């Protein structure tokens, strides 16, 4: 490299699209590739990743504590010899060596040759925000992967895309803007959260600019449909959204689709550290893992060992392309999913996951039953008076017994008979008895942060 170092002279944009094809080239590549060819590609990228990671103090310490040396890992068949890590390990690294920790590898580059570093943080949904770091090449591959999935799901040149992902220090809004602007030719509106652009203004932007595609978290997108109607704008008529893509979790897609005039709903999954890992295709039968870019394992929540296909467990991910800044090898997201075992819905030769099923570190065990608070909304979606907003409160009585109360926003009055119906639904679907309390629409907003947070809170844990 010659000249002043900058973001754009650290990679070849056209070369990235050859390495990680997008659009029709993506379909052609992964309809033709064999599993053996895909594995060989993964092995090559894993070898480059490991070569960089062994130079980094964080991994030297983390792996060395298990008595591992570089020669012990010959390829992906040996990956389970490597211990997993998670956010707590990164936060400990930062605490020991503030402000960036020792996991990024910036010191491995000679003077003047370090690539530019992009710094963001997580949203802090599960605690203090975590530093996120990217090199130009790996950042741009992450952007490409999001655009790859949007195009697979049907994004068109003529679409106007409104993003409700947050900005500021969090990664989300910046990352999504880069994906659409750099790798598609759709028009992009970076509206952000309800704090950045008030919800009333958001729905008027949609009408004024002819927005056709919404991207963001399902909870807030659903809230915006309610705001549109409060403003006298009918989704499907005054605002013609045809496609919604984002983090659907366990929410009821039919309800969200109908709220927006029968828009198509598409799911994808990723976290701030890794970028997009998997995304739903037009068939809507699981999320395709981007296996040329990500190596995903499903591991038992308690033992950490890989589980059989079809069984649920923590998603543990290795980013095969992130070999410049902050290599990621066996990162435990603590998000729960399972590998699909049904027949492939298309010719794409890629494995699929169920999608996001809950967080294992946000899981509540009630009388031996694992309950995921994020799943409660989908369980109650059959009830017409339920508006989709809820929060779970967990407490511990004097005898040490854990109890959960699900507070639910409904339209109309919530009498004893209705509470019995809700309790019966949750007992049947969650497998354990919980209490139910009703609230008026909007009453839980301060607790959930639906207007201000990228991901609203669904659990208040009062046990500690």
Secondary structure as UniProt FT lines:
FT   HELIX           7..10
FT   HELIX           13..19
FT   HELIX           24..32
FT   HELIX           35..53
FT   TURN            54..55
FT   HELIX           57..64
FT   TURN            65..67
FT   HELIX           70..72
FT   HELIX           76..81
FT   HELIX           87..96
FT   TURN            98..102
FT   HELIX           106..108
FT   TURN            111..113
FT   STRAND          117..121
FT   TURN            125..126
FT   STRAND          131..135
FT   HELIX           136..153
FT   TURN            157..158
FT   STRAND          160..163
FT   TURN            168..169
FT   HELIX           172..183
FT   STRAND          187..190
FT   TURN            194..196
FT   HELIX           199..209
FT   STRAND          213..217
FT   HELIX           218..230
FT   TURN            231..232
FT   TURN            236..238
FT   STRAND          243..247
FT   TURN            249..250
FT   HELIX           253..259
FT   TURN            260..261
FT   STRAND          264..271
FT   TURN            272..274
FT   STRAND          275..280
FT   TURN            282..283
FT   STRAND          287..289
FT   TURN            291..293
FT   STRAND          294..299
FT   TURN            301..303
FT   TURN            309..310
FT   STRAND          313..319
FT   TURN            320..321
FT   STRAND          331..337
FT   STRAND          352..353
FT   STRAND          358..359
FT   HELIX           360..362
FT   STRAND          363..366
FT   TURN            367..368
FT   STRAND          369..372
FT   HELIX           373..375
FT   HELIX           376..380
FT   TURN            381..382
FT   TURN            384..385
FT   STRAND          386..396
FT   TURN            398..399
FT   STRAND          402..410
FT   HELIX           416..430
FT   STRAND          435..439
FT   TURN            441..444
FT   HELIX           445..448
FT   TURN            449..452
FT   STRAND          459..461
//
